[in-house]
Amino acid sequence: AMSVAFAALAWAPAQAQENQQIAQAGQQAEVQGLEEIVVTAQRRETKLQDTPIAVTALSEIQIERGQIGESLDLGRVVPNLIAYNNVTLGASNSYFLRGIGSTESIATFDPPVGSYVDEVFVARQNANNIQLFEVERIEVLRGPQGSLFGRNTTGGAISIVTKKPDDQYRFNAEAAYGRFNEINLKGSVNIPLTDKLFSSISAYYQKDDGWQKSVRTGEKYNFIDAFGVRGAVRFQPTDTITWDVSGDWQTQDHQNLQSIVDPVRAPTNISGGKSGPWVLGSPRLNDVYLRNCKNGATPKQWIRNGCTANEVIGYNFYSNLSVDLGDAVQFNIITGYRNLDHNFVSPLFASLRGGFELPLSNAGNHNQFSNEIKATGNLLDGQFRYTAGLFYMKEDNLTSFETSLAAPPGNVFLVLDDAFMENDTKSLAMYAQGEYDIDKLTVIAGIRWTDEKKVIPQYTHGGSVNFTLRDITARGIPNGKTAVQWTPKFVLQYNVSDDVMAYASATRGFKSGGWNARASTAERMTRFNEETVWSYELGTRAEFMDNRVRTNITAFSVTYSNLQLPALLRTPAVGEAPIFVANNAGKARVQGIEFEGDALLAEGLTGKLTFGIQDGDYLELGAGVVAGGFSLDDQTDRTPHFSSNIGLTYEVPGDVMNGSLALTGDFQHISKFEGNGPNNPENRNPGFDTVNASINWTSGDERWGVQLGCKNCLDERILATHFLNARFIQDPMRWALRFKFMYN
């Protein structure tokens, strides 16, 4: 893959220049080119084609036409990104980007692919499946972002930018009805209060019946019931000061339980292949023990009353004070506070236990405060540009979790593990990055210093084995650790012409350590150290044929040291709890190439092609993961060798029913890949193909709109993830008819 990558990079700039010269000679002047894209991947606004970072940017109209309603949908459009729900948790996503990711949502394990909303870091993976309403754009940065972005972004960053209030009176309303009785309502109003103070309020509501149906009781599973409201204010007392403040409250009740196979043709979950024989069924084949309900005040009571649920309730506060002192310096003071309650009962074993469930309950409260002072500017008549800042974050987590063995009511209920934990984090960082132009060459250097302290002040464990924090520390396992890391970045960028740029970069990133908090004994409550990464990239960014064609190509080689991997040590027997381990697996390397191309093919017809090629191998493995079944012959988890997406959008010329009509469709292909670190054959994913399409009509006065769309239009049974040999499938085909009213 790397030899092909470097050959392509060497060829692209020269070929782009040649094509541009041909195009300039014969291209008609009246043909309009592709729209210019502006991103903030370097923590300031830059043109995408001038940005030496592998980044996928989606505008508001691309989000709408692509039916990207939640951040999970980004897995359809970003090269080398695999996105699934965490096991049973519809509000939580596992992102694997360039072969690095995490399936663990417990608070002592940090995600390597960071999520950001308006530049505020989302520390917990519990609720990172963000419902996208009133979003201006989304940027997905691939590779470590060690110098400029918050924390732990060894794999990449997903940055969501919301709409801000402005000086226009505006009202938008949207209503949709879809398969499985889906109802989706959205609304927003923008009201300028004075000529310097603007406000907006937006809300959404989503509900459906669920797409699994019990083969015994007829009860529906995998439904969603979500609601959110957001208020925002923008204050501009002068031309140089802007203060954005917003707050939101959201709740989601959303599970993604195991799917089953036809009990006659394939009696166990693991005996169903890619094409089935899958049926939309109960998470259990025999008797139904856990049902959809929340009877009781806590998840532990839910289990005892035979309930399963996944409830996320959170509120967030955001403030960004911007002061523009001229070209030399602009200041931003960015403050964020997030509070999250996550309560769930997860039936882990489902139909594999012959009448038994192994439910995991969780009651967690997670809150974080962050504050950042950022300065950007340019000097020497723009020849030198810089970004610098100071970042602080404090996070407090309280988690109560229990693993039990349960059979239908009146038979068996046995507590296997019952733990309560508090874990806290304080992170302080300083960063700076400078860019200096030397003729056509730009030299970029950046560095970040991070001092991060983690501590577990409380831990108790009951059930089959009793131990406390004192027992853990008595075995030499520290309950606190400070990590100090330097993460530099170096880039050489060369402007071949006004429309062609090439770059080479080296970036270091790190992800802080943690504890194996799902341990069933004090000895297993081990601590793992920081994960570090070096990433090397070669890339080209080119526009040619009068900006009718755009190609962005990136070749990369990433080496992870002290790779953090959560794993299952062994599948337990009946009456035993699963034994989890989370430690430093060793070293791994992922190499590949990414291509993103856009073209204006004809009047009104645009095409998009993206693909990713990658190969991931373990270079070194520690004894702990070898005991869990890992081998140096294994491939890295969720790293398909090839992934691609090809899409077309056709905007029909002229009036169609006194309005405009646009047709959008895309085809995604993902090749086979390993479903877990030890490469167990039963967890191997055979790959999949999906088709998505939409028809969009907008009235001539742009006040009314209608969209008819489908996702996974061919109803592909997509194997998403697994646990203890139980498989989960993604949503089947969904269609929706959407009406929109816009007043400005």
N, C-alpha and C positions, 0 to 999 in steps of 0.2 A: 504493500500500500504506500509506503514512504517513497519508493523509487518513482511510482506513478505520480505521487503528489509533487515531488520536486521537479519532475519533468514538466508537469502542467504549469507550475509556477514560473518556470523559466520561459515557457512558451507564451504565456498569457499576455505580458506587457507588449512584446513585439507584435503579436498578432492583433492586439487591440489597436495599436497605432496604425497598422496597415489597413485594418477594417475601417477605421475612422477616416483615413485619407480617401478610401474608395467611396465611403458614404458622403463625405463633404462634396465630392465631385458630382454625384448624381442624385442626391437626396432632395426632394421637394421642400422648399422653405416653409410651406404652410403646415407641415406635419408637426404636431406637438410631441415633445419627448416625455419621458417618465417623470413623475413628480419627485422633487427633491425631498430627501428624508433627513430630519434633524434628530439627533439622539443626545442623551446626557450620560453616555457610558463612561465618560471621563470626568463626571461630576460637574460638567459645564456643557453648554450647548455647542455641538460640533456637527458638521455634515457627516452623514454615515460614510460616505465615500472617502472622507479625509480622516477616518478614525481607525487607528491600527489595533483594533480589538475585534475578535470574532463575536458579532452581535446580530441577533435577529430582532428587527423592529416591526411592530404591528400598529397601524393607525386605527383610529376609531371606526372608519368605514371597513377596514379589513377585519376587525374584530366582529362587527355586525354581520357582514356578508359571510364570514367564515364560521358563524354560529359558535363563537368562542364565548360561552356563557360562564365558565368557571376556569380557574387556572389549570385544572387537570387537562383541559382541551389543548393546552400548548404542546402536549406530546404529539399532536397530529402535524404540527407545522415547523418544528424546530429540529434541525439536523442533529443526530446523535443524542437526542433526548428521549428517554423512556420514562413515561409518567403513569403511575397506577395509584389507586387508593391503597393506603396501609391496610393490613389484614382486618377485615370487617368494618373499617372506619371510613365512611364516605366523606367526612370532612377533613381527612388527613391524607396527604399525598406523599408517596415515595418517588422522588426524582432521581434518576440516574443519568448523569450528563458526562459524556466521554468516559463511561465506565465506572464512575464513582457516584455513590449514593448511599442511602440508608433506609432500611425497612423498620427501624426501631423508633418509637415515638416517646419512650420514657425520658424524663427530664434530665437524666445524667448523661445522655447521649445527644450530641448536637448534630444537626443536619449539615452535610457538606455543600449542599446547594442552597444558598440563602435566598429568602424571599424578602422583598422590600416594598413598602407602600409609602409613596411620597418621601423616599429616602430614609424611612424609619425601618430598622431591621425587625423582622418577625422571628423571634428566637426559637419558638417551639414549633415542631412539626405537627402537633396535635390538630391545628386548625389552619393549615396552609393551603387548603383547597378553597381559595378565595373566590367568592361570588362577585362577578365583574359587572358592576353597574356604575354609571357615570364615570367611565374610564376614558382618559384622553389618549393614552398609548401604553404599550407594553414593550419592554426591552428584555431580551434574554441574552445574557453575557456568558459565553462558554469559556471554560478554563478558569484558573484561580484569579481572583481579583484582590490580591494581597495588599496592595498599596493604598487603594482609595476607598474600598467598600468595607464598612463595618466589621463583621466577624465571620470567621469560619468558612469563607467561600473558597474552599479548595477545589470544588467542582464547577462552580459558576454562580450566577446571581440572576434571579427573576425580579425585575424592577417594574412595579405598577405605578403609573402616574394618573391621579384622578383629575377630573375637571375642576377648575377653580371658578368662583363667582366672577362676573364681569359687569359692565355697565349697560347691559341689554335686558329688557323684560323678556323672559322666555319661559315657556311651559311645554313640557314633553310628557306624553303618556303612552304607555305601551301595554297591550294585552295579548296573550298568546294562549292557545289551547293545543294540546298535543297528545300523542299516544300515551296510554296508561292513565288517561284522564289528567294529564298535566295541565296545571293552570300557572301561568307566569305573568305577574303584573309588575310594572315598573312605572315610576313617575318622578318628575323633578320640576322644580320651579326656581327660577333665578330672578331676584328682585333687587335692583339698585336702591339702596335706602337714601343715599345722598350722592353727590357727584364724586365723593371720595370713599364711600362705604358701600360695599356690595354684599349680597347674601344669597344663599341657595339652600334648599332643602330637597332631599331625594329619598326615595324608599323603594323597596322591592318586596315581593311576596312570591314564593314558589311552593307548589305542593303537587304531589301525584300519588297514585295508589300503590306504586311499587311494581316491579316487573317480574318478581318471582311469585309463584303460587304454590301453596302446599298441595302435594298430591293426596294428602289425607284429610285435611281440614278445610281447604279452600282459602286459608288466610294468605294475605299478600305480604311480601317481604321486599326489602331494598327500596322503600319509598323515601321521599324527601319532604320535609316540612320546614321551610326556612323563611325568615323575615329579617329585614334590616332597615335602619333609618340613619341618615347622615345629614348633619347640618354644617355649613361652612360659611365663613365670613372672610372677605378680603378688604383690608384697610390700606388706602394709598393717600396718606396726608400730603405727600409731596411727590414730585416726579422721580425722586431717588429712593424713596422708602416704600416698601410693600410688606404687609404683614398678613400672612394667611393663617387662619385658625380653623380647625374643624374637629368634630367629634362624631362618633358613630356607635351604634349598638346593634348587634346582630345575634341571631340564634339559629342553629341548625339542628335538626333531628334527622340523621341520615346514616343508615347502615349500608354495608355492601357485603352481604353474607355469602357463604359458599353456595355454589350451584351443584346440582346432582346430575347423575346420568340416569338413563332408563333402567329401572331396577331389574328388568328381565334380561335385556340385551347386555348390560354392563352393571353388575351388582354393586360395584364400589366406585367411589369418586375417581380414583387413580386409573381405572380401566377405561375411561372415556378419552378418546384422542381429540385431535383438533376439531374434527367434524362431528363428534358426538360418540355415542348417542346421548346428547345432552337434552334435558328438558328443564323448563323453568319450574323449579320445585322448592320444597321446603329444605332448610339446611339439615334436616334429618330424614332418614328413610323409614325408620320403624315407628316409634311413637313420638309425638311432638311434646317436648318438655318445655322449652323456652318459646314464648310467644311475644308478639309486639305489645308491650305495655310498660308502664313505669309505676307499678303499685308499691308504694313505700317512699321514704324520704331520701334514701341513699341507694347507690348501685348494689351494695351488699343485701339490702332488703329486696331490691328488684329480683335478684337471683332466687332468694328464698321464696318469693312469690311467683316464680316461674316466668320471669320477664327478661327480655333482651331489648336494648336500646343504645343509642349513641347520641348524646346531647352535648352540644357546644354552645355556650353563652359567653359573649365577650363584649367589652366596650373599649374604645380607643380614643385617645386625644392626640392631636397633632398641632404643632405651631412652627412656622417658618418665618422669621423676621429677616428681610433682605434689605441691605443698605448699600446703595451704589454710590461710591465716592469717585467715580470716573473710571477710565480705562485701567488705571494702575491697581485698583483694588475694589472688589465687591465682597461684602460680608454677608454670611447667612448664619443665623442661630437657629438650629433645628432641634426641636424638643418633641419627644414622643413618650406616651404612657400607654401600655397595653395591659388589660386585665382579662384573664380567660379562665372560665370554669369548664372542665371537661369531665363528663360523667358517662361511663359506658359499661355495658356487659357484652363481652365478646365470646360467643360460643366457638371455641377453638377446634375441637375435634369433629364436631358435626356428626355425620353419618358413619364415621369410621369406628365407633366404639361399641357397636352392637347393643344399642339401647341406652348408652351413657353419654352425657355431655361433659366437657371439661371447660366450663366458663371462666373467663378472666374478668373480674370487675375492677373498675378504676374510678376514683374520685380525686380529681386534681384541681388545684388553684394555682395559676401561674400569672405573675405580674412582673412587668419590667418597666424601667425608666431609663431613657437615654437622652443625652444632650450632646450636641455637636456644634462646634464653631468652625466654620469653613470660610476660607478666603480664596478668591480667584482674581486673576487680573493678567494684564500684559504690559510689558516694558519694552524699551528700545524700539519704539514705533511698531510694536506688535511682533518684533523678531523673537522675543522671549515671552513665554506664557507659563503661568504656574497655577497650581492648586495646592493648598496646605490647610491643615486643620488639627483640631483637638477633639477626641471622642471619648465619652464616658457612658458606661451602661451598668446598671444594677438589675439583677434578676433574682426573684425569690419564688421558689416552687414548693408546694405542699402536695404530696401524693399519698393516697391510701389505696392499696391494690391487694386483691385476693384471688387466688386460684383455688377452685373447688371441683369436686367430683359429684355429679348430680345425675339422677335418673328421674323418670316421671314422678310427680308428686306422690308422697306416701311411701316411696321406696328407700332411696339412699340420698343423703347429703353429707358430704365430708369435706372439711376445710383442709386443703393441702398446704398452702402458703398464705400468710396474712401479714402484710408489711405496711408500715407507715414511715414516710421519709420526708425530711426537709433538706433541700439543697439550694445553695445560694451561689451567685456569681457576681464578681465585680471586675469590670474590664476597663482599662485606661489605655488610650492609644494616641500617638501623635503621628502625623503623616505629611509628606510633601512630595510633589512631583513637578518637574520643570521640563519645558520643551524649548529648544533653541534651534532656530533656522540658520543653516549655512548654505546659501544658494538653494539648490533643490533638495538638499539633505536636511532632515530634522532629527536631532538627537534628543531622546527622551530618557529621563532617569527619575525614578521615584523610590521612596522607602517608607516603611511604616514600622514603628516601634510599638509593641503591645505588651502590657503588663496585666496579666489576668490571674485572679485568685478565685478558686472554687473550694467550697467547704460543704460538708454534710454535718450540720449540728445535731440532727436527730435521726435515729433509725432504730426501729424495733421490728422484730419478726416473730410471728407465731404460727400456729398450725401444727404440721408434723414435726417441725424443729423450732425451738425457741432460742433466739439470740438477740443481742442488742449491740449498739454502737461500741460499747466497752469491749465486747467479745471480738469485734472486728479489729479494733486498734490493738488489742492484746496480741493479735497474730501478726503484728508488724505492718498492717495495712493502714496508711494514713487516711484521716478523714478530711484533710485539706491539702491543697497543692497550689503553688504559684508558678506560673509559666511566663517567661520573658522571651519574646521572639522578635527578630528583625526580618522583615519580608521586603526585599528589594525588587525592583523592576527596571529592565533596560530595553530600550527600543531604538532601532535605526529605521527611519522612514525616508523613502526616496521618491520624489515626484517625477516620474518618467516624463509626464506631460501634464497639461491641465486636467486631463481626464483619466490618467492612469497613475496609480500609486502602488508601491511595493514596500513591504516592511519585514523586519526580523525582530523577534522579541524573546526575552528570557524573563520569566516571572516566578517568584517564590511565594507560596502561600502556606498557611498552617491552620489546623483545626485543633482546638484545645481538647485536653483529655477528659476522663470521667471515670465512672465506676460501673461495674457489672451489677446494677441495682436489682435485677431479677434473680439474684442468687438465692438458693435454697438453704445454704449453710454459710457460716461466717467465713470459712476458708475460701469460698467462691466469690465473696464480695470484693474481688480484686479491683485494683485501679489500673487503668491503661493511660499511656502517655500521649503527648501531642502527636498528631499526624502532620507531616510536612510534605510539600510537593514542589517540584521544579517543573515548569512547563516551558517548552520551546516552540515557537511558531514562525512560520514563513507564510506571508500572505500577499495577495494582490487585490486591489479594488479598482475596477475599470468601468468606464462608460464610453460607448462609442456609437456610431451611426446616428449622430446628432442626438445623443442621449436617449435613443430608442432601445438600447440594449445595455443591461447592467450585469456585471459578473463579479462576485466576491468569492475568492478561493482562499482557503486556509489549510495549511498542513501543520500538524502538531505532533509532538512527542511529550508525554507527561509521565513522570516517575513519582510514585507515591512511596514515602518511607514511613515506617511505623503505622501502616495502613490499619485503620480501625474497622473491625468487622464484628457485628453481632451474629451469633450462630447458635444453633441448637446442638448441644453436645451429643445427645442421643434421643431417639424416640422412646418415651416412657411406656412401661407396662401399665395395665389397668390398675388404678389405685395409686399411681405415682404422678407427681407433677413433672412437667418438662424441665430439663436442665439447660439453662441458657448460659452462654459464655459471651463476653464482649471484651475483646482485648486487641493488642497490636499484632496483626497477622504477620507482618513482615514488610516486604517490598513488592510493588507491582508496577507494570509499565503499560500504558495504552498509547497507541500510535494510530494516526489516521489522517484523513483529508475531508474537508467539508466544502460544498459548493452551494452557492445561492445565486440564482440568476433570474432576472426579470426582463421581459421583452414586450415592446409595443409591436405586435405582429401585423396589425392592420387597423383601420379606423375602428375604434371602439373595442378592439380585441387585444387583451393583454394576457400574457402567459407567465407562469412562474414555475421554476424547477429547482428543487433542493435535493441534495443527497449527502449522505455521510458514509464513509468507509472507515472502519476502525478494527483494531485487533488488540486484545488485552490479555496479558500473561502475568502470572505470579513469578517473581524473581527469587524471593526468599520467603520462607514460612516458619513461624514459630511453633514450638511444641504444642501450645494450647490449641491452635486451629488444626494442626495435623491430627490431634486426638479427636477433633470434631469432624474429620473426614476430608479435609483439604489436601490437595496434592499439587506439586509443581507442574504437573501435566494439565491442570485445570485452566479453563478460561475464566476471566473475571466476570462477575455477576452482571446480568442484564446489559451485555455489550454485543449487540448484533453486528455482524460483519458489514451489513449493508442496510441502509434505510433511505427511503426516498419519498418525495411528494411532488406530484406534477399537477398544476392547477391552471384553469382558464377562467377568465371573466370576459363576458361579452356585453357591452353596453349598446343596446339596439339603437341605431341612428334614428333621429326624428321622434315625433310624438307617438306614443302608444297609449291610447285611451286618455289623451290629454295629459300625459305624463311621460316619465322615462322608465325603461325596463332594463334590468341587468340580470344576466344569468351567470351563476358562479358554480364551479364544480372542481373537485380535486380527487386524486387517487393516491393513496398512501400504501407503501409496501415496506414491511419490516421482515428481514430474514430471521431464520431461527437463531435462538440464543439460549444460554444457560440461565435457568431460573433461580439458582442459588450458588453460593460460593463453592461448595464441594462438588458441584456439577452432577448431582444425583439424576440418573436418567428419567425417573418419574416426574421430576420437576423441570425438565427441559421444555422450553417453549418452541413450538414448531414454526413460529412466525405467523404473520397474518397480512391480509390486504383489506383495506376499507375504502369506501366511496362516500363522499359527502357532497351535497348539492343544495342550491337554493335559487329561488326566483324572487327578485326584488323589484317592486314597482313603487315609484314615488310620483306624486302629483306634480303638475307643472308649477304650482305655487309653493311646492315643497312643504306643504302642511300635512299631507296624508301619505302614509306608506303601508305597504302590505308585503309580507314575506312568507313564502311557503318553502320550508326546508326540511331536509332529513340528514341525520348523522348515522354513520354505519348503514347506509341505505340498502345494502344487499344482505343485511341481517347476518353478518359474519359472527360466528361464535369465537370470540377472542379470549384465549387463556391469558389472564392478567397476572395473577400471582398465586401463591400457595402458602400453606402452613401445615406442617405435620402430614404431608402428602394429600391434604385436602386442597382442591383447586377452586379458584375463583374466576369467573368470567366477567368481562366488561359488559356494559349495557348493550342490550340488543338494539336493533334498529329503532330509532326514535324519529318521529316527524312532528312538526309543529306549524301551525298557521298563526301568524303574528300580525297584529294591526298596530299602527303607530300614528299618533297625532302630534304635530309640532307647531307651536305658535311662537313667533319671534316678532 
